[in-house]
Amino acid sequence: MQSDKKELGQLPDFLVVGAARSGTTALYSLLKNNPQIFMPREKEPMFFCCWNQSDYFQFTSENSQVKTDFIIKNLEEYKQLFKKARKNQILGEGSTWYLYAHQTVIQNIKRCYGDDFDSLKIIILLRNPIQRAWSHYWTKHAQGYEFLPFLDSIEQKNILDRLKQRYTPSYDYIGFGKYYRQVKSFLHHFSNVKVILFEEFINSSEEKTNEIFRFLGAREIKNVHTKLFNTGGLPKNKAASLINKMILKPNKWRSYFKHLLPFAVRRDIRYYLGEKIFSKPELPIEYKKILTAEYEEDIQKLAGLIKKDLSHWMN
């Protein structure tokens, strides 16, 4: 099966496929600032896991179902994301559900690109799944979409019940960190896959970012500074709690402004406020033991797969 990019319209040369809460927003920002690379204004269009799906991905808040507003399910609409790219720019996008929904995503990539699918480059950022799950939970909590205590939220029965009720996959805090099968699928189907550990990316941001630029065929950039976006946790004080309630949590005013401000603008406001008003609680030792037991086998398999020592994830 042949698939001509000129016929289909401009499509990405690379994808940042996840994992969620692993520095993908920071990487997106760095990629966007390289003039040789074009990243759409809208991060996380989720196209390859939601293509032609009518209403599957929803989330529940205060007993009402609210459709997510950033998902693109139509190929023509997806191609429009890249219409402002200059000639010879390297095109990319990043969607954190891609790693989790790897089977559907890879199938849709092949369907879209045809025999050219293996020209697509894949970037995967991986964070300690124990810390990732904790961060993911508190992000949902801060946004006003998580009301269960942490241990209840990671109970398998509750995860499955939520998925059956058509909550978004992002409520599967455990499944998003089961990297082994996810990474293995991309390594099996694509020749050009770059796996970066969150810790490496944060501690050696210029080195790792330029390593990614080289992987993509773009020029290196000096004085790279990684900016992490903290959007979860508990409000630091009463004023922070009020700001969170008025601006970040679901309410009628937020619904009103949703129609006035583009998603990208609302996202940036959320990130900025998140840094100012939230502090994330430390992961309790007893919770860490539960999560370590949950992830130990998967971490060991992943270490062998990507040939990296991941023992520090379990310490």
PyMOL commands that set and color helices and strands:
alter all, ss='L'
color gray80, all
select helices_A, chain A and resi 5-8+24-32+47-50+75-80+97-100+102-119+129-143+150-153+156-164+169-171+175-177+179-189+198-203+205-216+238-248+252-258+263-277+285-306+311-314
alter helices_A, ss='H'
color red, helices_A
select strands_A, chain A and resi 14-16+37-38+58-61+64-67+90-94+121-126+193-197+234-235+278-279
alter strands_A, ss='S'
color yellow, strands_A
deselect
rebuild
show_as cartoon
